[in-house]
Amino acid sequence: MTFDAINSFGKKREPFLFISDFKLQNLKVILLDELEANDIEFCIDENYIPRSHLYSLEKKALSFSKYKKKFDFVLEKIKAGETYLLNLTQPTPIKTALTLKEIFECANAHYKLRYKDKFVCFSPEKFIQIQDSKISTYPMKGTIDASIPNAKETILNNQKEMAEHVMVVDLLRNDLSIVAKNVKVEKFRYITEIEAGKKKLLHVSSHISGNIGDDWHEKIGDILKALLPAGSISGAPKKSTLDIINEVEGYERGYFSGIFGIYNGKTLDSAVMIRFIEKTESGFIYKSGGGITIDSDVESEYDELLDKVYIP
């Protein structure tokens, strides 16, 4: 499937689900009335009510020494001026008695997607929303354990977290300006609380919007292609940072950190595919990561990578 095909569906106001991998090499577009036949499930629920579920999840984490080697490589690239923000991710083998379908059913998240028996995503992060002639994006950058004393004040006053968030907001504002006019930051650094298995996490987000015009339906594919990969899970400057990610991570992200969304003929809503479990021949792999800047602390970043390995 191509982005031109998305334009065609939008022009006809034909509802569909779209899924793109991180590198924009594998694009899936499925008409909504064909989802069940394709063994695909999704849920977008802004007002979901968290439910409690009992489950076990074992992690086989990447060693700290191996992570530090990759972290140090990124830091050298930052010092060399090749990037100033890079989202470093890694795979973590996990064990759980749940199937992908069961994980989809029990996970609490605004955005959920199960693609066949291949992967499941339960994401708290919006990508873009379009309604009428307004396009919005909501970069999420900054995470802290909610149980830490004064966690909200701590993360909002952390200078490293502030700098990282400002970089992402600036990147996304510039990205949105490619496809929209009158781009502005509507809300800067607000907190959301996420159920993260046995603990709660606080995430920091911002809201950026612009005017995209009334003819956006027939340009949906062009809009998505111009904005991808999402800045919040790649980095800045985007092109050179993507080259470094390809060099340092040592594995294929695949659909992890890509996007999925729904076009219903009137509006569009989408998410960044973080909080992601993939089924492989050797078992389940959970993919996670975080943004690295010149002020990043390797132990904190390693802890954040593992904190994000959970089923909400």
C-alpha positions as a Markdown table, in Angstrom:
| # | Residue | x | y | z |
|---|---|---|---|---|
| 1 | Met | 0.0 | 0.0 | 0.0 |
| 2 | Thr | 1.2 | 3.6 | -0.7 |
| 3 | Phe | 0.6 | 7.0 | 0.7 |
| 4 | Asp | -1.1 | 7.9 | -2.6 |
| 5 | Ala | -3.7 | 5.2 | -1.8 |
| 6 | Ile | -4.4 | 6.9 | 1.5 |
| 7 | Asn | -5.1 | 10.1 | -0.5 |
| 8 | Ser | -7.5 | 8.2 | -2.7 |
| 9 | Phe | -9.4 | 6.8 | 0.3 |
| 10 | Gly | -9.6 | 10.2 | 1.9 |
| 11 | Lys | -10.8 | 11.8 | -1.2 |
| 12 | Lys | -13.7 | 9.3 | -1.3 |
| 13 | Arg | -14.3 | 9.8 | 2.5 |
| 14 | Glu | -13.8 | 6.1 | 2.9 |
| 15 | Pro | -13.1 | 5.1 | 6.6 |
| 16 | Phe | -9.9 | 3.1 | 7.1 |
| 17 | Leu | -7.2 | 2.0 | 9.6 |
| 18 | Phe | -3.6 | 2.9 | 8.7 |
| 19 | Ile | -0.4 | 1.4 | 10.2 |
| 20 | Ser | 3.2 | 2.5 | 9.3 |
| 21 | Asp | 6.5 | 1.1 | 10.5 |
| 22 | Phe | 9.2 | 3.3 | 11.8 |
| 23 | Lys | 11.2 | 3.5 | 8.5 |
| 24 | Leu | 8.1 | 4.0 | 6.3 |
| 25 | Gln | 8.9 | 0.8 | 4.4 |
| 26 | Asn | 5.8 | -1.1 | 5.4 |
| 27 | Leu | 2.5 | 0.7 | 5.2 |
| 28 | Lys | -0.8 | -1.1 | 5.9 |
| 29 | Val | -4.2 | 0.4 | 5.0 |
| 30 | Ile | -7.3 | -1.6 | 5.9 |
| 31 | Leu | -10.9 | -0.5 | 5.3 |
| 32 | Leu | -12.7 | -0.6 | 8.6 |
| 33 | Asp | -15.3 | -3.1 | 7.5 |
| 34 | Glu | -12.5 | -5.5 | 6.7 |
| 35 | Leu | -10.7 | -5.5 | 10.0 |
| 36 | Glu | -12.2 | -8.6 | 11.5 |
| 37 | Ala | -11.5 | -10.7 | 8.4 |
| 38 | Asn | -7.9 | -9.6 | 8.7 |
| 39 | Asp | -7.6 | -10.5 | 12.4 |
| 40 | Ile | -6.9 | -6.9 | 13.5 |
| 41 | Glu | -8.3 | -5.2 | 16.6 |
| 42 | Phe | -8.0 | -1.5 | 17.7 |
| 43 | Cys | -9.4 | 0.7 | 20.4 |
| 44 | Ile | -9.2 | 4.5 | 20.7 |
| 45 | Asp | -10.7 | 5.6 | 24.0 |
| 46 | Glu | -10.0 | 9.0 | 25.4 |
| 47 | Asn | -12.1 | 8.3 | 28.5 |
| 48 | Tyr | -11.2 | 4.8 | 29.3 |
| 49 | Ile | -11.6 | 3.6 | 32.9 |
| 50 | Pro | -8.5 | 1.7 | 34.1 |
| 51 | Arg | -9.2 | -1.9 | 35.2 |
| 52 | Ser | -7.2 | -4.1 | 37.4 |
| 53 | His | -5.8 | -7.4 | 36.0 |
| 54 | Leu | -3.5 | -10.0 | 37.6 |
| 55 | Tyr | -0.6 | -11.1 | 35.3 |
| 56 | Ser | 3.1 | -11.9 | 35.5 |
| 57 | Leu | 5.7 | -10.4 | 33.3 |
| 58 | Glu | 9.4 | -11.4 | 33.5 |
| 59 | Lys | 12.1 | -9.2 | 31.9 |
| 60 | Lys | 15.5 | -10.3 | 30.6 |
| 61 | Ala | 17.0 | -6.8 | 30.5 |
| 62 | Leu | 19.9 | -5.7 | 28.3 |
| 63 | Ser | 23.0 | -5.5 | 30.6 |
| 64 | Phe | 23.9 | -2.0 | 31.9 |
| 65 | Ser | 27.4 | -2.3 | 30.3 |
| 66 | Lys | 26.0 | -3.0 | 26.9 |
| 67 | Tyr | 23.5 | -0.1 | 27.2 |
| 68 | Lys | 26.3 | 2.2 | 28.4 |
| 69 | Lys | 28.4 | 1.4 | 25.4 |
| 70 | Lys | 25.5 | 2.5 | 23.1 |
| 71 | Phe | 24.7 | 5.5 | 25.3 |
| 72 | Asp | 28.4 | 6.7 | 25.2 |
| 73 | Phe | 28.4 | 6.3 | 21.4 |
| 74 | Val | 25.3 | 8.6 | 21.2 |
| 75 | Leu | 26.9 | 11.1 | 23.5 |
| 76 | Glu | 30.0 | 11.3 | 21.3 |
| 77 | Lys | 27.7 | 12.0 | 18.3 |
| 78 | Ile | 26.1 | 14.8 | 20.3 |
| 79 | Lys | 29.5 | 16.3 | 21.1 |
| 80 | Ala | 30.4 | 16.1 | 17.5 |
| 81 | Gly | 27.3 | 18.1 | 16.6 |
| 82 | Glu | 25.7 | 15.3 | 14.5 |
| 83 | Thr | 22.6 | 15.2 | 16.8 |
| 84 | Tyr | 21.4 | 17.1 | 19.8 |
| 85 | Leu | 18.5 | 14.8 | 20.7 |
| 86 | Leu | 18.3 | 11.1 | 19.9 |
| 87 | Asn | 15.7 | 8.6 | 21.1 |
| 88 | Leu | 17.7 | 5.4 | 21.9 |
| 89 | Thr | 15.6 | 2.2 | 22.1 |
| 90 | Gln | 16.4 | -1.4 | 22.8 |
| 91 | Pro | 14.6 | -4.8 | 22.8 |
| 92 | Thr | 13.9 | -6.6 | 26.0 |
| 93 | Pro | 12.9 | -10.3 | 25.9 |
| 94 | Ile | 9.9 | -10.9 | 28.2 |
| 95 | Lys | 7.9 | -13.9 | 29.4 |
| 96 | Thr | 4.2 | -13.8 | 30.2 |
| 97 | Ala | 1.4 | -16.4 | 30.1 |
| 98 | Leu | -0.8 | -14.0 | 28.2 |
| 99 | Thr | -1.4 | -14.2 | 24.5 |
| 100 | Leu | -1.3 | -11.1 | 22.3 |
| 101 | Lys | -5.1 | -11.1 | 22.2 |
| 102 | Glu | -5.3 | -11.3 | 26.0 |
| 103 | Ile | -2.7 | -8.5 | 26.4 |
| 104 | Phe | -4.8 | -6.4 | 24.0 |
| 105 | Glu | -8.0 | -7.1 | 26.0 |
| 106 | Cys | -6.5 | -6.4 | 29.4 |
| 107 | Ala | -4.2 | -3.4 | 28.7 |
| 108 | Asn | -5.4 | 0.0 | 29.8 |
| 109 | Ala | -4.4 | 2.7 | 27.3 |
| 110 | His | -5.9 | 5.5 | 25.1 |
| 111 | Tyr | -4.7 | 3.8 | 22.0 |
| 112 | Lys | -4.5 | 0.0 | 21.5 |
| 113 | Leu | -3.8 | -2.1 | 18.4 |
| 114 | Arg | -3.3 | -5.8 | 17.9 |
| 115 | Tyr | -2.1 | -6.8 | 14.5 |
| 116 | Lys | -2.8 | -10.5 | 13.8 |
| 117 | Asp | -0.6 | -12.7 | 16.0 |
| 118 | Lys | 2.4 | -10.5 | 15.3 |
| 119 | Phe | 2.4 | -7.5 | 17.7 |
| 120 | Val | 0.3 | -5.6 | 20.2 |
| 121 | Cys | 0.6 | -1.9 | 21.1 |
| 122 | Phe | -0.9 | 0.0 | 24.0 |
| 123 | Ser | 0.2 | 3.6 | 23.6 |
| 124 | Pro | -0.4 | 6.7 | 25.8 |
| 125 | Glu | 1.1 | 9.0 | 23.1 |
| 126 | Lys | -1.0 | 10.8 | 20.5 |
| 127 | Phe | 0.6 | 11.5 | 17.1 |
| 128 | Ile | -1.8 | 13.8 | 15.2 |
| 129 | Gln | -5.5 | 14.5 | 15.3 |
| 130 | Ile | -7.4 | 16.4 | 12.6 |
| 131 | Gln | -10.8 | 17.8 | 13.0 |
| 132 | Asp | -12.5 | 20.4 | 10.7 |
| 133 | Ser | -9.5 | 22.4 | 9.5 |
| 134 | Lys | -7.3 | 22.0 | 12.7 |
| 135 | Ile | -4.4 | 19.6 | 13.1 |
| 136 | Ser | -2.9 | 18.9 | 16.5 |
| 137 | Thr | 0.1 | 17.0 | 17.7 |
| 138 | Tyr | 1.0 | 16.1 | 21.3 |
| 139 | Pro | 4.7 | 15.2 | 21.8 |
| 140 | Met | 5.4 | 13.2 | 25.0 |
| 141 | Lys | 8.9 | 13.6 | 26.4 |
| 142 | Gly | 9.8 | 13.2 | 30.0 |
| 143 | Thr | 9.0 | 10.3 | 32.4 |
| 144 | Ile | 9.2 | 9.8 | 36.1 |
| 145 | Asp | 8.1 | 7.2 | 38.7 |
| 146 | Ala | 5.0 | 8.8 | 40.3 |
| 147 | Ser | 6.0 | 7.3 | 43.7 |
| 148 | Ile | 9.1 | 9.5 | 44.0 |
| 149 | Pro | 8.4 | 12.3 | 46.5 |
| 150 | Asn | 7.3 | 15.5 | 44.7 |
| 151 | Ala | 7.6 | 13.7 | 41.4 |
| 152 | Lys | 5.6 | 16.3 | 39.4 |
| 153 | Glu | 7.7 | 19.2 | 40.7 |
| 154 | Thr | 10.9 | 17.2 | 40.3 |
| 155 | Ile | 10.4 | 16.4 | 36.6 |
| 156 | Leu | 9.0 | 19.9 | 35.7 |
| 157 | Asn | 12.0 | 21.6 | 37.3 |
| 158 | Asn | 14.6 | 19.2 | 35.9 |
| 159 | Gln | 16.7 | 21.2 | 33.5 |
| 160 | Lys | 17.7 | 18.2 | 31.4 |
| 161 | Glu | 14.1 | 17.2 | 31.0 |
| 162 | Met | 13.1 | 20.7 | 30.2 |
| 163 | Ala | 15.8 | 21.0 | 27.5 |
| 164 | Glu | 14.8 | 17.7 | 26.0 |
| 165 | His | 11.2 | 18.7 | 25.9 |
| 166 | Val | 11.9 | 22.1 | 24.4 |
| 167 | Met | 13.9 | 20.4 | 21.6 |
| 168 | Val | 11.0 | 18.0 | 20.8 |
| 169 | Val | 8.4 | 20.8 | 20.8 |
| 170 | Asp | 10.6 | 22.9 | 18.5 |
| 171 | Leu | 11.1 | 19.9 | 16.1 |
| 172 | Leu | 7.3 | 19.1 | 16.1 |
| 173 | Arg | 6.4 | 22.7 | 15.6 |
| 174 | Asn | 8.7 | 22.9 | 12.6 |
| 175 | Asp | 7.3 | 19.6 | 11.3 |
| 176 | Leu | 3.7 | 20.8 | 11.6 |
| 177 | Ser | 4.7 | 23.9 | 9.7 |
| 178 | Ile | 5.4 | 21.8 | 6.7 |
| 179 | Val | 1.7 | 20.9 | 6.3 |
| 180 | Ala | -0.1 | 23.6 | 8.3 |
| 181 | Lys | -0.3 | 27.4 | 8.8 |
| 182 | Asn | -0.5 | 29.5 | 11.9 |
| 183 | Val | 1.3 | 26.8 | 14.0 |
| 184 | Lys | 1.4 | 27.5 | 17.7 |
| 185 | Val | 2.0 | 25.8 | 21.1 |
| 186 | Glu | -1.4 | 25.7 | 22.8 |
| 187 | Lys | -0.3 | 24.0 | 26.0 |
| 188 | Phe | 3.3 | 23.6 | 27.1 |
| 189 | Arg | 4.5 | 20.8 | 29.5 |
| 190 | Tyr | 1.4 | 19.3 | 31.1 |
| 191 | Ile | 1.4 | 16.1 | 33.2 |
| 192 | Thr | -0.5 | 12.9 | 32.6 |
| 193 | Glu | -0.5 | 9.9 | 34.9 |
| 194 | Ile | -0.1 | 6.4 | 33.4 |
| 195 | Glu | -0.7 | 3.0 | 35.0 |
| 196 | Ala | 2.5 | 1.1 | 34.5 |
| 197 | Gly | 2.0 | -2.4 | 35.8 |
| 198 | Lys | 2.9 | -2.4 | 39.5 |
| 199 | Lys | 3.7 | 1.3 | 39.5 |
| 200 | Lys | 2.5 | 4.6 | 38.1 |
| 201 | Leu | 4.4 | 6.9 | 35.8 |
| 202 | Leu | 4.1 | 10.6 | 35.1 |
| 203 | His | 4.6 | 11.7 | 31.5 |
| 204 | Val | 5.2 | 15.3 | 30.3 |
| 205 | Ser | 3.4 | 16.4 | 27.1 |
| 206 | Ser | 2.7 | 19.5 | 25.1 |
| 207 | His | -0.1 | 20.4 | 22.6 |
| 208 | Ile | 0.9 | 22.0 | 19.2 |
| 209 | Ser | -1.7 | 23.0 | 16.6 |
| 210 | Gly | -2.1 | 24.6 | 13.2 |
| 211 | Asn | -4.6 | 25.3 | 10.4 |
| 212 | Ile | -4.5 | 22.6 | 7.7 |
| 213 | Gly | -7.4 | 23.9 | 5.5 |
| 214 | Asp | -10.6 | 22.2 | 4.4 |
| 215 | Asp | -9.1 | 20.1 | 1.6 |
| 216 | Trp | -7.0 | 17.9 | 4.0 |
| 217 | His | -9.1 | 14.8 | 3.3 |
| 218 | Glu | -7.5 | 14.2 | -0.1 |
| 219 | Lys | -4.0 | 14.9 | 1.2 |
| 220 | Ile | -3.9 | 12.6 | 4.2 |
| 221 | Gly | -1.2 | 10.4 | 2.8 |
| 222 | Asp | 1.0 | 13.4 | 1.9 |
| 223 | Ile | 0.5 | 14.8 | 5.4 |
| 224 | Leu | 1.5 | 11.6 | 7.1 |
| 225 | Lys | 4.5 | 11.1 | 4.8 |
| 226 | Ala | 5.7 | 14.7 | 5.5 |
| 227 | Leu | 5.5 | 14.2 | 9.3 |
| 228 | Leu | 7.0 | 10.7 | 9.6 |
| 229 | Pro | 8.9 | 9.4 | 11.4 |
| 230 | Ala | 7.5 | 11.0 | 14.5 |
| 231 | Gly | 10.0 | 13.5 | 16.0 |
| 232 | Ser | 9.3 | 12.4 | 19.6 |
| 233 | Ile | 10.7 | 8.9 | 19.0 |
| 234 | Ser | 13.5 | 9.8 | 16.5 |
| 235 | Gly | 15.2 | 13.1 | 17.4 |
| 236 | Ala | 16.8 | 16.2 | 16.0 |
| 237 | Pro | 18.0 | 17.1 | 13.5 |
| 238 | Lys | 15.9 | 14.3 | 12.1 |
| 239 | Lys | 17.8 | 13.1 | 9.1 |
| 240 | Ser | 21.3 | 12.8 | 10.7 |
| 241 | Thr | 19.7 | 11.4 | 13.9 |
| 242 | Leu | 18.0 | 8.7 | 11.9 |
| 243 | Asp | 21.3 | 7.7 | 10.4 |
| 244 | Ile | 22.8 | 7.4 | 13.9 |
| 245 | Ile | 19.9 | 5.4 | 15.2 |
| 246 | Asn | 20.3 | 2.9 | 12.4 |
| 247 | Glu | 24.0 | 2.6 | 13.3 |
| 248 | Val | 23.8 | 2.4 | 17.1 |
| 249 | Glu | 20.7 | 0.4 | 18.0 |
| 250 | Gly | 21.7 | -2.9 | 16.5 |
| 251 | Tyr | 18.2 | -4.2 | 15.9 |
| 252 | Glu | 15.2 | -3.5 | 13.7 |
| 253 | Arg | 12.4 | -1.4 | 15.3 |
| 254 | Gly | 10.0 | -2.6 | 12.7 |
| 255 | Tyr | 6.5 | -1.3 | 13.5 |
| 256 | Phe | 7.6 | -0.2 | 17.0 |
| 257 | Ser | 7.7 | 3.6 | 17.1 |
| 258 | Gly | 5.8 | 3.8 | 13.9 |
| 259 | Ile | 2.2 | 5.1 | 14.0 |
| 260 | Phe | -1.3 | 3.8 | 13.6 |
| 261 | Gly | -4.6 | 5.7 | 13.3 |
| 262 | Ile | -8.2 | 5.8 | 12.2 |
| 263 | Tyr | -9.8 | 8.0 | 9.5 |
| 264 | Asn | -13.6 | 7.8 | 9.9 |
| 265 | Gly | -14.5 | 10.0 | 6.9 |
| 266 | Lys | -14.8 | 13.2 | 9.0 |
| 267 | Thr | -11.9 | 13.2 | 11.5 |
| 268 | Leu | -8.5 | 11.5 | 11.9 |
| 269 | Asp | -6.9 | 10.3 | 15.1 |
| 270 | Ser | -3.6 | 8.5 | 15.5 |
| 271 | Ala | -0.9 | 7.4 | 18.0 |
| 272 | Val | 2.8 | 6.8 | 18.2 |
| 273 | Met | 3.3 | 3.0 | 18.6 |
| 274 | Ile | 5.3 | 3.0 | 21.9 |
| 275 | Arg | 4.6 | 0.4 | 24.6 |
| 276 | Phe | 5.0 | -2.4 | 22.1 |
| 277 | Ile | 5.2 | -6.2 | 22.3 |
| 278 | Glu | 6.3 | -8.2 | 19.3 |
| 279 | Lys | 6.0 | -12.0 | 18.9 |
| 280 | Thr | 9.1 | -13.6 | 17.4 |
| 281 | Glu | 10.3 | -17.2 | 16.9 |
| 282 | Ser | 12.2 | -17.0 | 20.2 |
| 283 | Gly | 9.4 | -15.5 | 22.2 |
| 284 | Phe | 8.0 | -12.0 | 23.1 |
| 285 | Ile | 10.1 | -8.9 | 22.7 |
| 286 | Tyr | 9.2 | -5.6 | 24.4 |
| 287 | Lys | 10.7 | -2.5 | 22.7 |
| 288 | Ser | 11.3 | 0.7 | 24.7 |
| 289 | Gly | 13.7 | 3.6 | 25.1 |
| 290 | Gly | 14.1 | 7.3 | 25.8 |
| 291 | Gly | 15.6 | 10.6 | 24.6 |
| 292 | Ile | 19.3 | 11.2 | 25.0 |
| 293 | Thr | 20.8 | 14.7 | 25.3 |
| 294 | Ile | 24.1 | 16.1 | 26.3 |
| 295 | Asp | 22.9 | 16.4 | 29.9 |
| 296 | Ser | 21.5 | 12.8 | 30.1 |
| 297 | Asp | 22.6 | 10.5 | 33.0 |
| 298 | Val | 23.2 | 6.9 | 31.8 |
| 299 | Glu | 21.8 | 5.2 | 34.9 |
| 300 | Ser | 18.6 | 7.3 | 34.8 |
| 301 | Glu | 18.2 | 6.5 | 31.1 |
| 302 | Tyr | 18.8 | 2.8 | 31.6 |
| 303 | Asp | 16.2 | 2.8 | 34.4 |
| 304 | Glu | 13.7 | 4.6 | 32.2 |
| 305 | Leu | 14.1 | 2.1 | 29.4 |
| 306 | Leu | 13.2 | -0.7 | 31.9 |
| 307 | Asp | 10.5 | 1.2 | 33.6 |
| 308 | Lys | 8.7 | 1.4 | 30.3 |
| 309 | Val | 8.6 | -2.4 | 30.0 |
| 310 | Tyr | 5.1 | -3.1 | 31.5 |
| 311 | Ile | 1.5 | -4.0 | 30.6 |
| 312 | Pro | -0.7 | -1.2 | 31.9 |
